[in-house]
Amino acid sequence: QLQLVESGGGLVQPGKSVRLSCAANGFTLTYWTIGWFRQAPGKEREGVSCIEGSNTNYADSVKARFTISRDNDRKTVYLQMNNLKPEDTAVYYCAADTSGVRNAWNCLQQSDYNYWGQGTQVTVSS
């Protein structure tokens, strides 16, 4: 069974960068849509970025600051986060849609993602 494991979170100062990783346990992620989501304290979980094939999508709040990428050999999807702001503080989750419902146009929506990681905390604070 597919398992997703996020890593790379931690405490980071405003304006700095961090890269999150989403690794699958031996499964290739090449053909699946992978999404990054986050949930801040007291808020609902929201879509941050997603990748379908080589197509990507970003929430407006992170455009030009975050970059999603895929390393098929390492079976890992990355989220490079630059110029971090305190409002980026959240638990970040990666998720996989193995049923093929989500594409780059609608992959920021949470429904139809059938595998989720446990999340990694990112705290942006001075």
C-alpha positions, -999 to 999 in steps of 0.1 A, spaced: 0 0 0 12 35 -9 25 55 20 36 91 18 61 106 42 68 143 44 100 158 57 120 190 57 98 212 80 110 231 110 115 266 124 126 292 98 130 329 99 109 352 77 124 357 43 143 324 44 137 292 25 130 256 31 124 226 10 98 200 18 100 164 5 72 139 -1 85 104 -5 66 73 -15 75 39 -1 88 23 -33 60 35 -55 67 57 -85 48 90 -83 53 97 -120 17 90 -132 -2 104 -102 -12 139 -93 5 150 -62 -7 179 -41 7 199 -12 -18 212 13 -14 230 46 -34 237 77 -27 266 100 -40 267 136 -77 274 137 -80 273 99 -92 248 74 -68 229 53 -61 245 20 -44 236 -13 -9 251 -18 5 235 -49 1 204 -71 17 187 -100 1 165 -127 27 152 -151 48 183 -158 19 207 -152 17 226 -120 -7 248 -101 -3 271 -72 -25 290 -48 -23 327 -53 -8 332 -19 23 313 -28 28 320 -65 63 332 -73 75 320 -39 69 283 -39 80 257 -66 68 222 -68 89 196 -86 91 159 -90 122 135 -90 109 103 -105 141 84 -99 139 92 -62 101 88 -61 99 121 -44 80 153 -49 95 185 -35 80 219 -25 107 246 -25 94 275 -4 112 308 -7 107 342 10 87 326 38 62 346 57 47 341 92 14 334 75 30 303 59 32 287 93 12 255 91 13 217 90 21 208 54 7 176 39 13 159 7 -13 138 -10 -16 115 -40 -45 110 -63 -41 75 -78 -75 74 -94 -67 100 -120 -95 124 -111 -74 154 -103 -55 173 -131 -35 204 -131 -66 226 -134 -84 213 -103 -57 197 -82 -58 223 -55 -91 208 -44 -87 183 -16 -113 158 -25 -104 127 -45 -69 125 -30 -69 90 -16 -35 89 1 -22 114 26 10 118 45 11 126 82 23 161 77 53 182 86 53 214 107 67 246 92 69 275 116 80 309 102 91 331 131 119 354 141 
